[in-house]
Amino acid sequence: MAVYLSIASVLSFLILVLFVNVVPARGRTEESSQIKNLWNSTMKDKSKIEHEHAVDDPEAVAAMVDMTIQNSTERRKLGFFSCGRGNPIDDCWRCRGNWMRNRRRLADCAIGFGHNAIGGRNGRYYVVSDPSDHDPVNPRPGTLRHAVIQDHPLWIVFKRDMVITLKQELIMNSFKTIDGRGANVHIAHGACITIQFVTNIIIHGLHIHDCKPTGNAMVRSSPSHYGWRTMADGDGISIFGGSHVWIDHNSLSSCSDGLIDAIMGSTAITISNNYFTHHNEVMLLGHSDSYARDRIMQVTIAYNHFGEGLIQRMPRCRHGYFHVVNNDYTSWEMYAIGGSANPTINSQGNRFHAPSNPFAKEVTKRVNSRNRGWRQWNWRSEGDLMINGAYFVPSGGTAANYARASSLAAKSSSIVAIITSEAGAFPCRNSFHC
């Protein structure tokens, strides 16, 4: 009897394998046909793909995904039919071979304070086919600038690999997603991205580097408005009075000012899965010590890799509430996390590898803190892994003070290397697993 049951089990397993292999093959054929038609369509009717209804509560989706991978270490031991690495954002969409047919699913995978950023989920696709940026006032259809200034929601994708050198700041309008998956897209050697007084922005899968100061020029920000722009600092991504912003899986390096700055009352931001390298002042969160409106700021910094050639500000915070969770810090020269003006910093489950310099082992730095007033600032380290002599100087009150600086459950710092192993822009290709 046992022999017959074993044979039946083997046959059932083989039938399952055949089913799994055959069904995706048919899906890939349909997918390739659909995307080919999209690429070849004209500017007037491209992106007319039927919208698939999203769930009402993206946070609930992220929570469910997070629950399913709580035992992710055990799942990886099994290995079978699983692409999960314990990263709830990636596991939400990457395990699906048909990710290209439903790109907008990405918008339901956000976590943290920026989890409600839907970007262009409810709009049409827009295919960028022209990497030029000849006229910032009258951008050519098919360019990235023409896409981001439109008044209606758009999910922006790219026809092919390209390097986009912007003459002036790329000023985004609300409800836009820039989705670089399926192409190797660089925004480099010119101006970069500005998110100013707008909401619901997703930036995913871009290489952003060598951004330069620009300005003193006319730039269009919508189909009906353009105006004079003063000098821009040369940030990779500048968030100025923006809200519901999600910056995920980008590779950023070597800009003239910050790689990501969020100032002037910006809030509801998640910065996740990015790879930061070769830069001095990496991330500034908060305009100035005197700008009290930044007290509303809430930012989640999760699953990022802070890599080689970084010096300081990972991040540098003011006033608001900052959840720094499950990031991998493999390099810094001065300090990793700093701040002033009494920010609340909740550091959980990170891995900090200190530099060899004996005078730069401290993770933290308090700036402009006179008379030891910093002792009242709520900064804590919980479950962080300290390597090569790294140490975190805590301050402030009890755990109850961190409620507004908590945005997701931290995982063990022992698996941070796995969670962040594919930080940065993915080398995705159409019709293949990403």
The 8 nearest C-alpha neighbors of each residue, nearest first, counted from 0:
[[1, 3, 2, 4, 5, 6, 7, 8],
 [2, 0, 4, 3, 5, 6, 7, 8],
 [3, 1, 5, 4, 0, 6, 7, 8],
 [2, 4, 6, 0, 5, 1, 7, 8],
 [5, 3, 7, 1, 2, 6, 8, 0],
 [4, 6, 8, 2, 7, 3, 1, 9],
 [7, 5, 9, 3, 8, 4, 10, 2],
 [6, 8, 4, 10, 5, 9, 11, 3],
 [9, 7, 5, 11, 6, 10, 4, 12],
 [10, 8, 12, 6, 11, 7, 13, 5],
 [9, 11, 13, 7, 12, 8, 14, 6],
 [12, 10, 8, 14, 9, 13, 7, 15],
 [11, 13, 9, 15, 10, 14, 8, 16],
 [14, 12, 16, 10, 15, 11, 17, 9],
 [13, 15, 17, 11, 12, 16, 18, 10],
 [16, 14, 18, 12, 13, 17, 19, 11],
 [17, 15, 13, 19, 18, 14, 20, 12],
 [18, 16, 14, 20, 15, 19, 21, 13],
 [17, 19, 15, 21, 16, 20, 22, 14],
 [20, 18, 16, 17, 21, 22, 15, 23],
 [19, 21, 17, 18, 22, 23, 16, 24],
 [22, 20, 24, 18, 23, 19, 17, 25],
 [21, 23, 25, 24, 19, 20, 18, 26],
 [24, 22, 26, 25, 21, 20, 27, 19],
 [25, 23, 27, 21, 26, 22, 28, 20],
 [24, 26, 28, 23, 22, 27, 29, 21],
 [27, 25, 23, 29, 24, 28, 30, 22],
 [26, 28, 30, 24, 29, 25, 31, 23],
 [29, 27, 25, 31, 30, 26, 32, 24],
 [28, 30, 26, 32, 27, 31, 33, 25],
 [29, 31, 27, 33, 28, 32, 100, 26],
 [32, 30, 28, 34, 33, 29, 35, 27],
 [31, 33, 35, 29, 30, 34, 36, 28],
 [34, 32, 30, 36, 35, 31, 29, 37],
 [33, 35, 37, 31, 36, 32, 38, 30],
 [36, 34, 38, 32, 37, 33, 31, 39],
 [35, 37, 39, 33, 34, 38, 40, 32],
 [36, 38, 34, 40, 35, 39, 45, 33],
 [37, 39, 35, 36, 40, 34, 158, 126],
 [40, 38, 36, 37, 35, 41, 45, 34],
 [39, 41, 45, 37, 38, 36, 44, 42],
 [42, 40, 43, 45, 44, 39, 38, 37],
 [43, 41, 45, 44, 40, 141, 140, 125],
 [44, 42, 41, 45, 40, 46, 47, 125],
 [43, 45, 41, 42, 47, 46, 40, 37],
 [46, 44, 40, 47, 42, 41, 37, 43],
 [47, 45, 124, 123, 48, 125, 44, 37],
 [48, 46, 45, 44, 123, 49, 124, 37],
 [49, 47, 46, 50, 123, 124, 45, 37],
 [48, 50, 51, 47, 123, 46, 52, 122],
 [49, 51, 52, 48, 121, 123, 122, 120],
 [52, 50, 53, 49, 101, 103, 104, 121],
 [51, 53, 50, 54, 121, 55, 120, 49],
 [54, 52, 51, 55, 107, 104, 120, 103],
 [53, 55, 56, 57, 52, 107, 60, 59],
 [54, 56, 53, 57, 59, 52, 58, 60],
 [55, 57, 59, 58, 54, 60, 107, 115],
 [58, 56, 107, 60, 59, 61, 55, 54],
 [59, 57, 61, 60, 56, 62, 114, 110],
 [58, 60, 62, 56, 57, 61, 63, 64],
 [61, 59, 57, 63, 58, 62, 64, 56],
 [60, 62, 64, 58, 59, 63, 108, 65],
 [63, 61, 65, 59, 60, 64, 58, 66],
 [62, 64, 66, 60, 65, 61, 59, 67],
 [65, 63, 61, 67, 66, 62, 87, 60],
 [64, 66, 62, 63, 87, 68, 67, 61],
 [67, 65, 63, 69, 64, 68, 62, 70],
 [66, 68, 64, 65, 69, 63, 70, 71],
 [67, 69, 71, 70, 65, 66, 85, 64],
 [70, 68, 66, 71, 67, 65, 85, 410],
 [71, 69, 68, 72, 73, 74, 67, 85],
 [70, 72, 68, 74, 85, 73, 69, 75],
 [73, 71, 75, 74, 70, 76, 85, 69],
 [72, 74, 76, 71, 75, 70, 77, 78],
 [75, 73, 71, 77, 76, 72, 78, 70],
 [74, 76, 78, 72, 77, 73, 71, 84],
 [77, 75, 73, 74, 78, 72, 79, 71],
 [78, 76, 74, 75, 79, 73, 81, 80],
 [77, 79, 75, 76, 81, 74, 80, 82],
 [78, 80, 81, 77, 75, 74, 82, 76],
 [79, 81, 78, 82, 77, 83, 94, 19],
 [82, 80, 79, 83, 78, 94, 75, 74],
 [81, 83, 94, 84, 80, 90, 78, 93],
 [84, 82, 90, 81, 85, 94, 86, 75],
 [83, 85, 86, 418, 82, 417, 71, 90],
 [84, 86, 71, 68, 83, 418, 87, 90],
 [85, 87, 418, 84, 89, 88, 90, 83],
 [88, 86, 90, 65, 89, 64, 91, 85],
 [89, 87, 91, 108, 90, 86, 109, 92],
 [90, 88, 91, 93, 86, 87, 92, 94],
 [89, 91, 87, 83, 88, 92, 93, 86],
 [90, 92, 89, 88, 108, 87, 93, 64],
 [93, 91, 90, 94, 89, 95, 105, 98],
 [94, 92, 95, 89, 90, 433, 91, 98],
 [93, 95, 82, 92, 90, 96, 83, 91],
 [94, 96, 93, 97, 98, 92, 432, 91],
 [95, 97, 432, 98, 94, 431, 23, 93],
 [96, 98, 95, 99, 100, 101, 27, 26],
 [97, 99, 101, 100, 95, 96, 102, 92],
 [100, 98, 102, 101, 97, 429, 430, 30],
 [101, 99, 97, 98, 30, 102, 34, 33],
 [102, 100, 99, 98, 103, 104, 97, 51],
 [101, 103, 99, 104, 98, 100, 105, 106],
 [104, 102, 105, 101, 120, 106, 154, 107],
 [105, 103, 106, 102, 107, 101, 92, 108],
 [104, 106, 103, 108, 107, 102, 92, 109],
 [105, 107, 117, 104, 108, 103, 109, 120],
 [108, 106, 57, 105, 104, 109, 60, 53],
 [109, 107, 88, 105, 106, 61, 91, 110],
 [110, 108, 114, 107, 106, 88, 61, 113],
 [111, 109, 114, 61, 113, 108, 58, 112],
 [112, 110, 406, 114, 113, 299, 407, 269],
 [111, 113, 267, 268, 114, 299, 269, 298],
 [114, 112, 268, 269, 267, 243, 111, 115],
 [115, 113, 110, 109, 111, 116, 112, 58],
 [116, 114, 113, 117, 243, 57, 109, 58],
 [117, 115, 243, 199, 114, 244, 113, 118],
 [116, 118, 106, 120, 199, 115, 119, 200],
 [119, 117, 174, 200, 175, 199, 176, 201],
 [118, 120, 175, 153, 152, 154, 174, 176],
 [121, 119, 103, 118, 122, 117, 154, 106],
 [122, 120, 119, 152, 123, 50, 153, 117],
 [123, 121, 152, 153, 119, 120, 154, 124],
 [124, 122, 46, 153, 154, 47, 125, 48],
 [123, 125, 46, 154, 155, 153, 126, 122],
 [124, 126, 155, 46, 154, 156, 153, 127],
 [127, 125, 156, 157, 155, 158, 128, 124],
 [128, 126, 157, 141, 142, 143, 129, 158],
 [127, 129, 158, 141, 126, 157, 142, 130],
 [128, 130, 142, 141, 131, 127, 143, 140],
 [131, 129, 163, 142, 161, 162, 128, 132],
 [132, 130, 129, 133, 163, 142, 164, 165],
 [133, 131, 165, 134, 166, 135, 130, 138],
 [132, 134, 131, 135, 138, 166, 139, 165],
 [133, 135, 138, 137, 136, 132, 139, 166],
 [136, 134, 218, 138, 137, 219, 167, 133],
 [137, 135, 219, 218, 134, 138, 217, 225],
 [136, 138, 134, 135, 139, 219, 145, 133],
 [139, 137, 145, 134, 135, 136, 144, 140],
 [138, 140, 142, 145, 141, 137, 134, 132],
 [141, 139, 142, 145, 138, 42, 146, 129],
 [140, 142, 127, 128, 129, 139, 145, 143],
 [143, 141, 129, 145, 127, 144, 140, 139],
 [142, 144, 146, 145, 127, 147, 141, 130],
 [145, 143, 146, 147, 142, 138, 169, 148],
 [144, 146, 138, 142, 143, 140, 148, 147],
 [147, 145, 143, 144, 148, 149, 142, 125],
 [146, 148, 171, 144, 149, 172, 145, 143],
 [147, 149, 221, 172, 220, 171, 146, 145],
 [150, 148, 147, 151, 221, 146, 222, 172],
 [149, 151, 221, 148, 172, 152, 222, 173],
 [150, 152, 149, 153, 122, 174, 173, 175],
 [153, 151, 122, 119, 174, 175, 121, 150],
 [154, 152, 119, 122, 175, 123, 124, 155],
 [153, 155, 124, 119, 176, 123, 125, 175],
 [154, 156, 125, 177, 176, 124, 178, 153],
 [157, 155, 126, 178, 179, 127, 125, 177],
 [158, 156, 127, 126, 159, 128, 182, 179],
 [157, 159, 128, 127, 126, 38, 156, 160],
 [158, 160, 182, 157, 161, 128, 183, 181],
 [161, 159, 183, 182, 184, 158, 162, 157],
 [160, 162, 184, 130, 159, 163, 185, 183],
 [161, 163, 185, 184, 186, 164, 130, 187],
 [162, 164, 186, 130, 185, 165, 161, 187],
 [165, 163, 189, 187, 188, 186, 162, 166],
 [164, 166, 190, 189, 167, 132, 163, 191],
 [165, 167, 190, 189, 132, 164, 168, 135],
 [168, 166, 190, 165, 213, 214, 169, 135],
 [169, 167, 190, 191, 170, 192, 193, 165],
 [168, 170, 192, 193, 191, 171, 144, 167],
 [171, 169, 193, 220, 168, 194, 192, 172],
 [170, 172, 147, 148, 194, 169, 193, 220],
 [171, 173, 148, 147, 197, 149, 150, 221],
 [174, 172, 197, 198, 175, 199, 200, 171],
 [175, 173, 118, 152, 199, 119, 200, 198],
 [176, 174, 119, 118, 153, 200, 152, 173],
 [175, 177, 201, 118, 154, 119, 155, 200],
 [178, 176, 155, 202, 203, 201, 179, 156],
 [177, 179, 203, 156, 180, 155, 176, 204],
 [178, 180, 204, 205, 182, 203, 156, 184],
 [181, 179, 182, 427, 204, 178, 425, 428],
 [180, 182, 428, 427, 429, 179, 183, 426],
 [183, 181, 160, 159, 180, 184, 179, 157],
 [182, 184, 160, 161, 185, 179, 426, 181],
 [185, 183, 161, 160, 205, 182, 162, 206],
 [186, 184, 206, 162, 187, 207, 163, 205],
 [187, 185, 163, 207, 162, 164, 206, 208],
 [186, 188, 208, 209, 164, 189, 210, 185],
 [189, 187, 209, 210, 164, 211, 208, 190],
 [190, 188, 165, 211, 164, 210, 187, 166],
 [189, 191, 165, 168, 167, 211, 210, 166],
 [190, 192, 168, 235, 210, 169, 236, 189],
 [193, 191, 169, 236, 168, 235, 237, 170],
 [194, 192, 237, 170, 169, 195, 236, 238],
 [195, 193, 238, 171, 237, 239, 241, 170],
 [194, 196, 239, 197, 241, 240, 193, 238],
 [197, 195, 240, 241, 239, 194, 198, 242],
 [198, 196, 173, 241, 195, 172, 194, 242],
 [197, 199, 242, 173, 243, 241, 200, 174],
 [200, 198, 116, 118, 174, 243, 244, 117],
 [199, 201, 118, 244, 175, 174, 176, 198],
 [202, 200, 176, 245, 118, 246, 244, 177],
 [203, 201, 177, 246, 176, 247, 178, 245],
 [204, 202, 247, 178, 248, 205, 249, 179],
 [203, 205, 424, 179, 249, 248, 180, 178],
 [206, 204, 249, 179, 184, 424, 203, 207],
 [205, 207, 185, 250, 249, 251, 184, 186],
 [208, 206, 251, 186, 187, 185, 205, 250],
 [207, 209, 252, 187, 253, 210, 251, 254],
 [208, 210, 254, 188, 253, 187, 211, 252],
 [211, 209, 254, 189, 233, 188, 190, 208],
 [210, 212, 233, 189, 190, 255, 213, 209],
 [213, 211, 233, 232, 231, 190, 230, 255],
 [214, 212, 231, 230, 167, 190, 211, 233],
 [213, 215, 230, 229, 216, 228, 231, 167],
 [216, 214, 229, 228, 230, 227, 217, 213],
 [215, 217, 214, 228, 227, 218, 229, 167],
 [216, 218, 227, 226, 228, 136, 225, 219],
 [219, 217, 136, 135, 225, 226, 216, 227],
 [218, 220, 225, 136, 221, 224, 135, 226],
 [219, 221, 148, 170, 225, 224, 218, 171],
 [222, 220, 148, 224, 223, 149, 219, 150],
 [223, 221, 224, 149, 148, 150, 220, 219],
 [224, 222, 221, 225, 220, 219, 150, 149],
 [225, 223, 221, 222, 219, 220, 226, 218],
 [224, 226, 219, 218, 220, 136, 217, 221],
 [227, 225, 217, 218, 228, 219, 224, 220],
 [226, 228, 217, 216, 218, 229, 215, 225],
 [229, 227, 215, 216, 214, 217, 226, 230],
 [228, 230, 215, 214, 231, 227, 216, 213],
 [229, 231, 214, 213, 215, 232, 228, 212],
 [230, 232, 212, 213, 214, 233, 229, 168],
 [233, 231, 212, 234, 256, 230, 255, 213],
 [232, 234, 212, 211, 255, 210, 256, 231],
 [235, 233, 257, 256, 236, 258, 232, 237],
 [234, 236, 258, 191, 259, 210, 254, 207],
 [237, 235, 259, 192, 234, 193, 258, 260],
 [236, 238, 193, 260, 234, 259, 194, 261],
 [239, 237, 261, 194, 241, 195, 260, 193],
 [240, 238, 195, 262, 241, 263, 261, 194],
 [239, 241, 265, 196, 263, 264, 195, 238],
 [242, 240, 265, 196, 197, 239, 195, 238],
 [241, 243, 198, 266, 267, 265, 244, 268],
 [244, 242, 116, 267, 199, 113, 198, 268],
 [243, 245, 268, 200, 116, 242, 113, 199],
 [244, 246, 201, 269, 113, 268, 270, 116],
 [247, 245, 270, 202, 201, 203, 271, 269],
 [246, 248, 271, 203, 272, 249, 273, 270],
 [249, 247, 423, 273, 272, 424, 204, 203],
 [248, 250, 423, 424, 273, 204, 205, 247],
 [251, 249, 423, 206, 274, 424, 273, 275],
 [252, 250, 207, 275, 208, 206, 274, 249],
 [251, 253, 208, 276, 277, 278, 275, 254],
 [252, 254, 209, 278, 208, 277, 255, 251],
 [255, 253, 209, 210, 256, 208, 252, 234],
 [254, 256, 233, 211, 210, 234, 253, 257],
 [257, 255, 234, 233, 254, 232, 258, 280],
 [258, 256, 234, 281, 259, 280, 282, 260],
 [257, 259, 235, 281, 234, 282, 236, 254],
 [260, 258, 236, 282, 257, 235, 237, 234],
 [261, 259, 283, 237, 282, 284, 238, 257],
 [262, 260, 238, 284, 239, 265, 237, 285],
 [261, 263, 286, 285, 239, 265, 264, 284],
 [264, 262, 240, 239, 265, 286, 293, 285],
 [263, 265, 293, 240, 292, 262, 296, 266],
 [266, 264, 240, 241, 242, 262, 263, 296],
 [265, 267, 296, 242, 297, 268, 264, 295],
 [268, 266, 113, 112, 243, 242, 297, 298],
 [269, 267, 113, 298, 244, 112, 266, 243],
 [268, 270, 113, 299, 245, 112, 298, 111],
 [271, 269, 246, 300, 245, 247, 299, 301],
 [270, 272, 301, 247, 302, 303, 273, 300],
 [273, 271, 303, 422, 248, 302, 247, 423],
 [274, 272, 423, 248, 303, 249, 422, 271],
 [273, 275, 423, 250, 304, 422, 303, 305],
 [274, 276, 305, 251, 306, 252, 250, 304],
 [275, 277, 252, 306, 307, 308, 309, 278],
 [278, 276, 308, 309, 252, 253, 307, 279],
 [277, 279, 309, 253, 252, 276, 281, 308],
 [278, 280, 310, 309, 281, 311, 277, 312],
 [281, 279, 312, 311, 257, 282, 278, 310],
 [280, 282, 312, 258, 257, 313, 279, 278],
 [281, 283, 314, 259, 312, 260, 313, 257],
 [284, 282, 260, 315, 314, 285, 316, 261],
 [285, 283, 316, 261, 260, 262, 315, 317],
 [286, 284, 262, 317, 293, 316, 287, 261],
 [285, 287, 262, 263, 290, 284, 288, 293],
 [288, 286, 290, 289, 285, 317, 291, 262],
 [287, 289, 340, 290, 317, 339, 286, 291],
 [288, 290, 287, 291, 340, 286, 292, 293],
 [291, 289, 287, 292, 288, 293, 286, 263],
 [290, 292, 293, 294, 289, 318, 288, 287],
 [293, 291, 294, 264, 290, 295, 263, 296],
 [292, 294, 264, 295, 291, 296, 318, 285],
 [295, 293, 319, 318, 292, 296, 291, 320],
 [296, 294, 293, 319, 292, 297, 266, 264],
 [295, 297, 266, 319, 293, 294, 265, 320],
 [298, 296, 320, 266, 267, 321, 319, 112],
 [297, 299, 268, 321, 269, 112, 267, 322],
 [298, 300, 269, 322, 111, 112, 321, 270],
 [301, 299, 323, 270, 271, 322, 269, 324],
 [300, 302, 271, 324, 303, 325, 326, 323],
 [303, 301, 326, 272, 325, 419, 271, 418],
 [304, 302, 272, 273, 326, 271, 301, 274],
 [303, 305, 327, 274, 306, 326, 422, 419],
 [306, 304, 328, 275, 327, 329, 274, 303],
 [307, 305, 276, 329, 330, 304, 275, 328],
 [306, 308, 276, 330, 309, 277, 329, 305],
 [307, 309, 277, 276, 278, 310, 306, 330],
 [310, 308, 278, 331, 277, 279, 307, 276],
 [309, 311, 332, 279, 331, 333, 278, 308],
 [310, 312, 334, 280, 333, 335, 279, 313],
 [313, 311, 314, 315, 281, 280, 282, 335],
 [314, 312, 335, 336, 282, 281, 311, 315],
 [313, 315, 312, 282, 336, 283, 316, 337],
 [314, 316, 312, 337, 338, 283, 336, 284],
 [317, 315, 338, 284, 285, 314, 337, 342],
 [316, 318, 285, 342, 339, 340, 338, 319],
 [319, 317, 342, 294, 340, 341, 293, 285],
 [320, 318, 294, 296, 342, 317, 295, 293],
 [321, 319, 404, 297, 343, 296, 342, 344],
 [320, 322, 344, 298, 404, 297, 299, 343],
 [321, 323, 299, 345, 404, 405, 324, 300],
 [324, 322, 346, 300, 345, 301, 299, 321],
 [323, 325, 347, 301, 326, 348, 349, 346],
 [326, 324, 349, 348, 302, 301, 415, 412],
 [327, 325, 302, 349, 303, 301, 324, 304],
 [326, 328, 304, 350, 349, 305, 329, 415],
 [329, 327, 305, 351, 330, 350, 352, 304],
 [330, 328, 352, 306, 327, 305, 351, 307],
 [329, 331, 306, 307, 328, 309, 354, 352],
 [330, 332, 310, 309, 333, 334, 335, 311],
 [331, 333, 310, 334, 359, 354, 309, 311],
 [334, 332, 310, 359, 311, 331, 335, 360],
 [335, 333, 311, 362, 363, 331, 336, 332],
 [334, 336, 313, 362, 311, 312, 363, 331],
 [337, 335, 363, 313, 314, 312, 315, 362],
 [338, 336, 364, 315, 363, 365, 312, 316],
 [337, 339, 316, 315, 365, 317, 366, 364],
 [338, 340, 366, 317, 341, 365, 367, 316],
 [339, 341, 288, 318, 317, 342, 338, 368],
 [342, 340, 376, 318, 339, 343, 317, 373],
 [343, 341, 318, 319, 317, 340, 320, 344],
 [342, 344, 320, 377, 378, 321, 319, 376],
 [345, 343, 378, 321, 322, 346, 320, 342],
 [344, 346, 322, 379, 404, 323, 378, 321],
 [347, 345, 323, 380, 324, 379, 344, 381],
 [348, 346, 381, 324, 382, 349, 383, 380],
 [347, 349, 412, 383, 382, 325, 411, 324],
 [350, 348, 325, 383, 326, 412, 347, 324],
 [349, 351, 384, 327, 383, 328, 412, 385],
 [352, 350, 328, 385, 386, 384, 353, 349],
 [351, 353, 386, 329, 387, 328, 389, 385],
 [352, 354, 389, 360, 387, 351, 388, 386],
 [355, 353, 356, 330, 331, 360, 332, 359],
 [354, 356, 357, 353, 387, 360, 359, 358],
 [355, 357, 354, 358, 359, 360, 332, 353],
 [358, 356, 359, 360, 355, 354, 388, 353],
 [357, 359, 356, 360, 361, 333, 355, 354],
 [360, 358, 356, 333, 361, 357, 334, 332],
 [361, 359, 389, 353, 358, 357, 388, 362],
 [362, 360, 390, 363, 359, 389, 391, 334],
 [361, 363, 335, 391, 334, 390, 336, 360],
 [364, 362, 336, 337, 361, 391, 334, 335],
 [363, 365, 337, 366, 334, 336, 338, 362],
 [366, 364, 338, 337, 339, 368, 367, 363],
 [365, 367, 339, 368, 338, 364, 337, 340],
 [368, 366, 369, 339, 365, 340, 338, 288],
 [369, 367, 366, 373, 372, 365, 371, 370],
 [368, 370, 371, 372, 367, 373, 366, 365],
 [371, 369, 372, 368, 373, 374, 367, 375],
 [372, 370, 373, 369, 374, 368, 375, 365],
 [373, 371, 374, 370, 369, 368, 375, 376],
 [372, 374, 376, 371, 375, 368, 365, 341],
 [373, 375, 394, 372, 376, 395, 371, 377],
 [376, 374, 395, 373, 372, 394, 377, 396],
 [377, 375, 395, 341, 373, 374, 394, 378],
 [376, 378, 395, 343, 394, 396, 375, 344],
 [379, 377, 344, 394, 393, 343, 376, 345],
 [378, 380, 393, 345, 346, 381, 344, 377],
 [381, 379, 346, 347, 383, 393, 382, 345],
 [380, 382, 347, 383, 346, 379, 348, 345],
 [381, 383, 348, 347, 384, 412, 380, 411],
 [382, 384, 348, 349, 381, 347, 350, 412],
 [385, 383, 350, 412, 351, 349, 386, 382],
 [384, 386, 389, 351, 350, 390, 383, 352],
 [387, 385, 352, 389, 388, 351, 353, 384],
 [388, 386, 353, 389, 352, 385, 354, 355],
 [389, 387, 386, 360, 353, 390, 385, 352],
 [390, 388, 360, 353, 385, 386, 361, 387],
 [389, 391, 361, 362, 385, 388, 360, 392],
 [390, 392, 362, 363, 361, 393, 380, 389],
 [391, 393, 363, 390, 394, 361, 362, 379],
 [394, 392, 379, 378, 391, 380, 395, 377],
 [395, 393, 374, 378, 377, 376, 375, 379],
 [396, 394, 377, 375, 376, 374, 378, 397],
 [395, 397, 377, 400, 398, 394, 375, 376],
 [396, 398, 399, 400, 395, 401, 377, 379],
 [397, 399, 400, 401, 396, 402, 379, 377],
 [400, 398, 401, 397, 402, 396, 403, 404],
 [399, 401, 398, 402, 397, 396, 377, 403],
 [402, 400, 404, 399, 403, 398, 405, 345],
 [401, 403, 404, 405, 400, 399, 398, 406],
 [404, 402, 401, 405, 320, 400, 297, 406],
 [403, 405, 320, 401, 322, 321, 402, 345],
 [406, 404, 402, 403, 322, 407, 401, 345],
 [405, 407, 111, 112, 404, 322, 299, 408],
 [408, 406, 111, 405, 409, 110, 324, 62],
 [409, 407, 410, 406, 405, 65, 324, 347],
 [408, 410, 348, 347, 324, 407, 325, 411],
 [411, 409, 348, 412, 408, 325, 414, 415],
 [410, 412, 413, 348, 414, 409, 382, 415],
 [411, 413, 348, 415, 414, 349, 384, 350],
 [412, 414, 411, 415, 416, 384, 350, 348],
 [415, 413, 417, 412, 416, 411, 418, 410],
 [414, 416, 418, 412, 417, 413, 325, 419],
 [417, 415, 419, 414, 418, 420, 327, 413],
 [416, 418, 420, 414, 415, 419, 84, 85],
 [417, 419, 415, 86, 416, 420, 85, 84],
 [418, 420, 422, 302, 416, 417, 421, 415],
 [419, 421, 417, 416, 418, 422, 304, 415],
 [422, 420, 419, 423, 425, 418, 272, 417],
 [423, 421, 272, 273, 419, 274, 420, 248],
 [422, 424, 274, 248, 273, 250, 249, 272],
 [423, 425, 204, 249, 248, 250, 205, 206],
 [424, 426, 427, 204, 423, 180, 248, 433],
 [427, 425, 428, 424, 183, 181, 433, 182],
 [428, 426, 433, 181, 425, 180, 429, 182],
 [429, 427, 181, 431, 430, 426, 182, 433],
 [428, 430, 181, 431, 99, 427, 31, 180],
 [429, 431, 27, 428, 31, 99, 432, 30],
 [432, 430, 429, 428, 433, 96, 427, 97],
 [431, 433, 96, 430, 93, 95, 94, 427],
 [432, 427, 93, 431, 428, 425, 426, 96]]
